[in-house]
């Protein structure tokens, strides 16, 4: 079965085409600047040259039509016909409490995703546009949605509730939902597979750290706690997001600076984190370079980031009464040896012992970076959310037949 996986943003659309007989990627690409007359489609068929096309793409339906044209192009395509695509999987950020796993798209499912627009205003609306565009271009082809929040629906009430009046939960479903669930689920399963141990026996802390960052405590294969909350703003210090702070900071700053709700929301999501402390960049590579050069602002940003990351790891070890495996993944987790090294240096009380030479090796494969004597396995596992979505899509489509 050939499956198309789509990740739609407000002005972008990423895609990967899979052959699920061996889970191989046939082609992948990106449409950027949707809504403009100079949109860019970058198409990479595996085994062939990458091609780029600049054209007017005003909405997602046209974007997907252009993608399908490239996938079936005689020179750059990998399909003889669009009819070879038997299902489409979509990434959706927020599934609220309604979805504990991926789901076949129905009018009711789309209505629920729309109902959750308030909780993910930047992400859920484009997801609906992607679904509608897929249905318009490939009528009759089943669509499946995979939710970033679904993996965390196993959290206990004592974990996901906020200590605020419960009427706010009952009326507005204000609670902790988490994010990056597809990634946390994938790398925790891969960790158990790599170690050749049953996941049901493992306590795993998965560290998905990129520009957005979250940790999850995975006990027996299920999420028992995660660092993001009602929205992706809670938790770790990130590239441009503040992470945890005293809620009074919001009202205090709004009063003193006469900021509106949208302005303070923008401050916390787009102008905080590494960018705010360094004053120069939200990119960990730039922060690391500044730290190595002894620049005070970049050094402070790096130290704050590492401290908060390490503090969360410690709290999740406490939450699970121990930890067997720590997994680093995503952009920073997979590529920043120094972030991994400095974090693990101060986890010796857990029995973590890092092999610094193994840690320096760059590889696109899962690998162990702890010593044989380490009481906790430390792994680097490249995440693959698209493959996880493809697997869920295949399973759900087969079950629905």
C-alpha positions in Angstrom: 0.0 0.0 0.0 1.2 3.5 -0.9 0.4 6.2 1.6 0.8 10.0 1.5 1.6 11.7 4.8 0.8 15.4 5.0 1.8 18.0 7.6 0.0 21.2 6.8 0.9 24.6 8.2 -0.8 27.9 7.6 1.5 28.8 4.7 3.3 25.5 4.2 2.8 21.8 3.4 5.3 19.0 4.1 4.7 15.6 2.5 6.2 12.1 2.3 5.1 9.3 0.2 5.6 5.8 1.6 5.5 2.3 0.2 4.3 0.4 3.3 5.4 -3.0 2.0 8.8 -2.1 3.4 8.1 1.3 4.9 10.4 2.9 2.3 10.1 6.6 1.4 9.4 7.1 -2.3 9.4 10.9 -2.3 9.2 13.8 0.0 9.0 17.6 -0.3 7.8 20.9 0.9 5.5 23.6 -0.4 6.4 27.0 1.1 4.8 30.5 1.0 1.3 29.2 0.2 -1.0 32.2 -0.5 1.6 34.1 -2.5 2.4 34.4 -6.2 5.9 33.2 -5.6 5.3 29.9 -3.7 8.1 27.4 -3.7 7.6 23.6 -4.2 10.7 21.5 -3.4 10.3 17.9 -4.5 12.7 15.2 -3.8 12.1 11.8 -5.4 14.3 9.1 -3.8 17.0 8.1 -6.3 16.4 11.1 -8.5 17.4 14.7 -8.5 15.6 17.3 -6.4 13.5 19.7 -8.3 12.2 23.2 -7.3 9.3 25.1 -8.9 8.2 28.6 -8.2 4.6 29.4 -9.0 1.4 31.0 -7.7 -0.2 28.8 -5.0 -2.9 30.6 -3.3 -4.4 27.9 -1.1 -3.8 24.3 0.1 -6.0 22.6 -2.6 -3.7 23.9 -5.3 -0.7 23.0 -3.2 -1.7 19.3 -3.0 -2.7 19.3 -6.7 0.9 20.5 -7.5 2.3 17.9 -5.2 0.3 15.2 -7.0 1.5 16.5 -10.3 5.1 16.1 -9.2 4.5 12.6 -7.8 3.1 11.5 -11.1 5.4 13.5 -13.4 7.1 11.3 -16.1 10.6 12.7 -15.4 10.5 13.5 -11.6 7.6 11.4 -10.4 7.5 8.0 -8.6 3.9 7.0 -9.4 2.2 6.0 -12.7 -1.1 7.4 -11.4 -2.6 9.2 -8.4 -4.8 6.2 -8.0 -1.8 4.4 -6.5 -2.2 6.4 -3.4 -4.5 4.4 -1.2 -4.7 6.5 1.9 -3.5 9.9 3.3 -2.3 10.5 6.9 -2.4 14.0 8.4 -0.6 15.4 11.5 -3.0 17.3 13.8 -1.6 19.1 16.8 -4.5 19.1 19.2 -7.1 16.3 19.7 -8.3 17.4 23.1 -9.9 14.6 25.2 -11.9 13.2 22.3 -9.0 11.3 20.6 -6.9 8.8 22.5 -5.4 7.6 19.2 -5.4 8.3 15.5 -8.8 8.3 13.7 -10.4 7.8 10.3 -11.6 11.2 9.1 -15.4 11.6 9.2 -17.5 14.8 9.3 -17.8 14.3 13.0 -14.0 14.1 13.4 -13.5 17.3 11.4 -16.1 19.0 13.5 -14.3 18.0 16.7 -11.0 19.3 15.3 -12.7 22.6 14.5 -14.1 22.8 18.0 -10.5 22.6 19.3 -9.3 25.7 17.2 -9.2 27.8 20.4 -6.6 25.4 22.0 -4.4 25.3 18.9 -5.2 28.4 16.8 -2.0 28.2 14.8 -2.1 24.5 14.1 -5.6 23.0 13.9 -7.0 25.3 11.2 -4.2 24.5 8.7 -4.7 20.8 9.4 -8.4 21.1 8.4 -7.3 22.9 5.2 -4.9 20.0 4.5 -7.7 17.5 5.0 -10.2 19.3 2.9 -7.5 19.8 0.1 -6.7 16.1 0.2 -10.4 15.2 -0.1 -10.9 17.6 -3.0 -7.9 16.2 -4.9 -8.4 12.5 -4.1 -12.1 11.9 -3.7 -12.9 8.5 -2.1 -9.4 8.0 -0.7 -9.5 7.5 3.1 -7.9 10.1 5.3 -6.5 9.5 8.8 -5.6 12.0 11.4 -2.8 11.5 14.0 -2.8 13.8 17.0 0.2 15.1 18.9 -1.9 15.0 22.1 -3.3 11.4 21.8 -0.3 9.6 23.3 -0.7 11.6 26.5 -4.3 10.7 27.1 -3.1 8.0 29.4 -2.0 10.5 32.0 -3.8 10.2 35.4 -6.2 12.9 36.6 -3.8 13.9 39.3 -1.2 14.7 36.6 -3.3 16.4 33.9 -5.5 18.6 36.1 -4.4 22.1 37.2 -5.0 23.2 40.8 -7.5 25.8 39.8 -11.3 25.9 40.2 -12.6 22.6 38.6 -15.5 24.4 37.0 -13.0 25.7 34.5 -12.2 22.1 33.5 -15.8 21.1 33.4 -16.8 24.1 31.3 -13.7 24.7 29.1 -11.7 21.5 29.4 -8.7 23.4 30.8 -6.1 20.8 31.6 -2.7 19.5 30.5 -2.7 17.9 27.1 0.9 17.8 26.1 2.3 17.7 22.6 4.9 15.9 20.4 3.1 12.7 21.3 3.8 11.0 18.0 7.5 11.6 18.4 7.6 10.5 22.1 5.7 7.3 21.2 7.9 6.5 18.3 11.3 7.0 20.1 10.2 5.2 23.2 9.2 2.2 21.1 12.4 2.4 19.2 14.4 2.5 22.4 12.9 -0.7 23.6 13.5 -2.3 20.2 17.1 -1.1 20.1 17.8 -2.5 23.6 15.8 -5.7 22.8 13.8 -5.3 26.0 10.0 -5.4 26.5 8.8 -1.8 26.6 6.3 -2.9 29.4 9.3 -3.4 31.7 11.0 0.0 31.0 10.9 3.4 32.6 11.9 5.8 29.8 12.4 9.6 29.7 12.1 10.9 26.2 13.6 14.3 25.5 12.2 15.8 22.3 14.3 19.0 22.2 14.3 21.2 19.1 13.1 24.8 18.7 10.0 23.5 20.5 10.9 21.1 23.3 9.1 18.7 25.6 9.9 15.7 27.9 7.7 12.7 28.6 7.9 10.1 31.3 7.0 6.8 29.6 6.3 4.0 32.0 5.5 0.5 30.6 5.0 2.0 27.2 2.5 4.7 28.1 2.8 8.4 28.9 2.4 9.1 32.6 3.6 12.8 32.5 4.8 15.3 30.0 6.1 18.8 30.2 3.8 20.7 27.8 0.4 21.6 29.1 -2.8 23.2 27.8 -0.7 24.6 25.0 2.9 24.0 23.9 4.0 27.0 26.0 4.4 25.1 29.3 7.5 23.3 30.4 11.0 23.6 29.2 12.7 26.8 28.0 12.6 26.7 24.2 13.9 28.6 21.2 11.3 31.5 21.5 8.9 30.1 24.1 9.3 31.0 27.8 8.3 27.6 29.3 7.3 27.6 33.0 6.9 30.9 34.8 4.9 32.4 37.6 1.4 33.1 36.1 1.5 36.5 37.9 4.3 37.5 35.5 1.6 37.7 32.8 -0.8 40.1 34.6 2.1 42.1 36.1 3.7 42.7 32.7 0.3 43.4 31.0 -0.4 46.1 33.7 3.1 47.7 33.7 3.6 47.7 29.9 -0.1 48.1 29.0 0.0 45.0 26.8 -3.0 43.4 25.2 -3.7 39.6 25.5 -2.4 39.1 22.0 0.7 41.1 22.7 1.7 39.2 25.8 0.8 35.9 24.1 3.2 36.9 21.3 5.9 37.9 23.8 5.7 34.5 25.6 5.6 32.4 22.4 7.7 34.3 19.9 10.0 36.6 21.8 11.1 34.6 24.9 13.3 31.6 25.6 16.8 31.4 24.1 16.1 34.4 21.9 15.1 36.6 24.8 18.1 35.7 27.1 20.8 35.7 24.4 19.4 38.7 22.7 20.8 37.3 19.5 19.3 34.0 18.4 16.8 31.2 19.1 19.0 28.6 17.4 21.0 26.4 19.7 23.9 26.3 17.3 24.3 30.0 17.6 23.9 29.8 21.4 26.5 27.1 21.7 29.0 29.0 19.5 28.5 32.1 21.8 28.9 29.9 24.9 32.2 28.5 23.6 33.4 32.0 22.8 32.6 33.1 26.3 29.8 35.6 25.4 27.9 36.3 28.6 24.4 36.4 27.2 24.7 33.3 25.2 26.4 31.5 28.1 23.5 32.4 30.4 21.0 31.2 27.8 22.8 27.9 27.4 23.1 27.4 31.2 19.4 28.2 31.8 18.4 25.8 29.0 20.5 22.9 30.3 19.5 23.5 33.9 15.8 23.4 33.1 16.2 20.3 30.9 18.1 18.5 33.7 15.6 19.6 36.3 12.7 18.0 34.4 14.6 14.8 33.8 15.1 14.6 37.6 11.5 15.2 38.3 10.4 12.5 35.9 12.8 10.0 37.5 11.1 10.9 40.8 7.6 10.5 39.2 8.4 7.0 38.0 10.5 6.0 41.0 13.5 5.5 38.8 14.6 5.6 35.2 16.0 2.9 32.9 16.5 4.8 29.7 17.0 8.5 28.7 16.4 9.2 25.0 17.5 12.4 23.2 15.7 13.2 19.9 14.7 16.1 17.6 16.9 18.9 16.3 18.9 19.7 19.4 18.6 16.3 21.0 20.0 14.5 18.0 22.6 17.0 16.9 24.0 18.9 20.0 26.6 16.8 21.7 27.4 19.5 24.1 23.8 19.8 25.3 23.7 16.1 25.9 27.1 16.1 27.6 26.4 18.9 30.0 23.0 17.6 30.9 24.3 14.1 31.7 27.3 15.4 33.6 24.9 16.4 36.4 22.8 13.2 36.4 25.5 11.1 38.1 23.2 10.7 41.1 21.0 8.6 38.9 23.9 6.4 37.8 24.2 8.1 34.4 27.7 7.7 32.9 28.2 9.2 29.5 30.8 8.0 27.0 32.1 11.3 25.6 33.6 9.8 22.5 30.4 8.0 21.6 28.5 11.1 22.3 30.6 13.1 19.7 29.7 10.7 16.9 27.1 12.0 14.4 24.9 9.4 12.9 21.4 9.1 11.5 20.9 5.8 13.3 19.8 4.9 16.9 22.8 4.6 19.1 23.9 4.2 22.7 26.1 7.1 24.2 26.4 5.8 27.8 29.2 3.6 29.1 28.7 -0.1 29.8 28.9 0.7 33.5 26.1 3.3 33.4 23.0 2.3 35.4 20.8 4.3 33.0 21.0 3.6 29.2 21.4 6.9 27.3 20.4 6.8 23.7 20.2 9.1 20.7 17.3 8.1 18.5 16.3 10.1 15.4 12.6 10.8 15.5 10.3 9.9 12.6 6.8 11.3 13.2 5.9 10.8 9.5 6.6 7.0 9.7 4.5 6.8 12.9 1.7 8.5 11.2 2.0 6.2 8.2 1.9 3.1 10.4 -1.2 4.4 12.2 -2.8 5.3 8.9 -2.1 1.8 7.5 -3.5 0.1 10.6 -6.7 2.2 10.7 -7.5 1.9 7.0 -7.0 -1.9 7.2 -9.3 -2.1 10.2 -12.0 -0.1 8.5 -12.2 -2.4 5.5 
